[in-house]
Amino acid sequence: MKIEFIYEKTCPNIEPTREQLVAAFDQLKLAPTWQEWEVSNATAPAYVHGYGSPTILINGKDLLGAAPNSDDMSCRIYPNSPSPNRGVPAAATIVAAMQAADANGKLSAGIPSKKFFGLNLSMLPTFGIALLPKLFCPACWPAYAGLLSSMGLGFFDYTPYLLPAMLFFIAIALGALVYRASQRHGHRPFYLGLVASGILLLSKFHFDNDPLMWFGLVLLMTASLWNTWPKKQAQGFCPACEV
């Protein structure tokens, strides 16, 4: 989504409007990013002329659907403005306009995407595989066979398939930690998940150490929760903004 902020340098409503714009991004849990144009600057494109100051364009359209009416910059008046002089658009107005311009419908005010929380489910098969016992003791097989038979299931020695299955589901879990990592907490949860996966594999298939395995599971769960935890955006401006 392309956000543009148009203003005239003597306008008294520049900073209050920036504050409302940052508040709108914060409500949507997005990093504040936009392009600024000062109309007297030689680098400003021709299409920014004729809008009142300040004006916010979303994907090239005015916040309230207004069209440029002249080449002369004038003060802008907004209905339902929090400012006494009504020269500043409300954050709620900006949020509504951004959501209306969102073609995919992914923006929600203050509500993290359900897709991100769904990524936690990718960890469940890894947990299940890790908790399956290795059937190295033939003397125990009758007991397992009796237990499975009571549930209507047949017995088979799945031990040879544990490692390939664990590697497969760990790859899925790590992939979920990498997926769109830049929109959440970067790659740090992935690195933690990588360490947790190494601990799981070593504890189950090399050391046969249950406490260490549980430690690995806790680390993997921590990485998953960290990955999907709602991120509070910094109250800052676009580094490329012109002031």
N, C-alpha and C positions, 0 to 999 in steps of 0.2 A: 504494500500500500504506500503510495507516494503522498507525503504530507508537505505542504509548502506554507511558509509564514511570510506574508507580505506586509511591509510597514513603511512609514515615512519617519525619518530619524528624529523629527521634532515631536512626534506623537507621544502624549503622556501615558498612553495605555499599552505600551510595548511590554514592559516587564510584567504587569498584572496578567496580560494575555498569555505570556510565556508560562507563568505559574499555573494558569488554568489548563494549558496544553499539557504540561508535565503531569498535572493531577489526572487528566483524562487517560494518559498512557499508564499511569500507576493503577488506576481502576481496572484497566484491561490487562494488567500484569504484563505489559510490554515495555521494552527498553525505549526511552524517549529518543526518537530519531526523526529529524525533519530537515528540510532545506529552507534557509531564510533568504529573502530578497529585499533589499532596501531600494526603493524605486528610483532614487537619484543615482544609484551606482551604475556605472557603464556596463557592468557584466549582467545586470538584470535583464531578463528576456522581455520582449515587447508585450507579451500577453499579461504581464502583471500590472500594467498601467490601467488606470480607470477604476481599480478597486479601492474602497475606502480603507483607511488605516485604523486598526490592524485588520487583516483579512487572512483567513485560513482556507487553503484549497486542499481538498482530498481527492486524489486521482484527477486533478485538474478542474474539479468542480468546487464552487464556493460552499462554505459550511452550511449556509441557508438557501443555496440555490440561486443566489443573486448573480447577475451578470455585470460586467464592467460597464459603466455608463458614460465615462468621459476620460480624457487624458489627464485630468486634473485630480490630484490626490486630495481627498477630503476625509474628515473624521468619520468613523463607522459607528452606527448605533445598533445594538443587539437587544431584542426583546428577552425578557426574563434574565437579564444580566445581574450578576451579584454586585457589580460596581454601581455606586450611586448615580454616576453619569451614564450608565447603560452603554458604555463604550468598550466593555470587555465581555466576550462570550463565556457563558458558563461551561464548566467542565462537563456537566451532564449533556449539554448541547453538542459538544465535541464528541463525546462518547457515542451518542445516538447517531451522529453523522458517520463516524468511523464504522460502526456496526452495520449501518445501512449500505455502506460502500463495500462491505466485506462480501465478496462474491461466494466464498466457501462457507460462510456462516460459522467461522471458527472463533470469533471474538465473543467473549462473555465477560461482563463486568465483575471482576473479582473472583470468578469461578475458574479454577484450573481445569484444563482439558481432561475429559474422562479417558481419552486415549492414553494420556501419560500414566494415569493410575492403572489402566489396563496392562501396562507393560510389566507391572509386578507379577501378573499371572504367569509370565514366562519363566519365573523362578521355580514354580511349584514342581514341575517334573524333576528338576535337579534335586530338590529336597527329597522327593519320593525315592529316587534312585539311591541317594546317599543313605537313606534309612533302611533299605533292603539288606538283609544279612547275606553274607557270602556263604554258600553251602559247601564248605570245605570238609565238613565232618559227615561221612556216610552214615555213621551211627545215628545222626540226627534226622536223616531223611524220612524214616517212618513217622516221626512226630510231625514233621512238616506235611507229609502226605495225608496224615489223619486230619490235620487242621484244615488243609485245603479241601479235602473230601467233604468235610462237614459244611463247607460253603458251596459245595457243588462244583468245585474246580479240580482239575487234574494236576498231578505233580510233575514237574520237570526241573532239571538242574539249569537254572538261568545264569549261574555264575559266569560262564564264558562271555555272556552278553552284557554284563554290568559295566565294564570299562568302556566299550564302544557307545553304549547308551548314555553313560555319564558324560563322555566327551561331546556327544551330539547335543545333549540338552544344555550343557555348559556353554557351547557355542551359541545357542539360541539366547541364553540368558545374557551373555556378554554383548551379543548383537543388540539386545534391547537397551543396554546401557549406553551404547554408542549412538543409537538411532536419535537423530535431531538433538544431540547432546548440547549443542550451542544454544538451544532455546531454553535449557534448564540450568544445569550447574557445570557445564563444560564436561571434560573427560575425567575429572577426578573420581566420580563414582565408578567409572569403568576401570580405572587403575586399582581401586579398592576391590572391585569384583574380580579382577585378574589375580590379585593376591589371594583372595578368598578361594578362588577356584583351584589355585595351586595347592593350598592347604588341604582342601577337600580331597583332591586326587592323591596326595601323598599320605594323608591320614588313613584313607580307606584302602588303598591298593599297595602301599609300601610299608607303613608303620603299623597298620591295623589298630589305630589309636582312636577310640570313641570320643574322649574329651576333646582331642584336637579336631576331630571331625565336626563336633558340635560348635567349636569355636569358628571353624570355617563357614558353617551354615549361618551363624549369627552375623559374621562379617558380610556374607553375600546378601543376607536380608537387609543389613544396614545400608549397603550400596544401593539396593533396589529402592528402599524408602528415601534415601538421599536423592536419588535420581529423579523421583517423581514428586518430591516435596515442593509445594508452591514457592516460587522464587519472588522475593520482594525486589523490585527494580530500584536502582539508585536514582536519587532525585538530581538528575543532571541533564545536560543538553547535548545535542549532536555535536561531536568534535568538529565537523565540517561547517557548522553554522557560521554565517557571516553576521557580525554585530557592528 
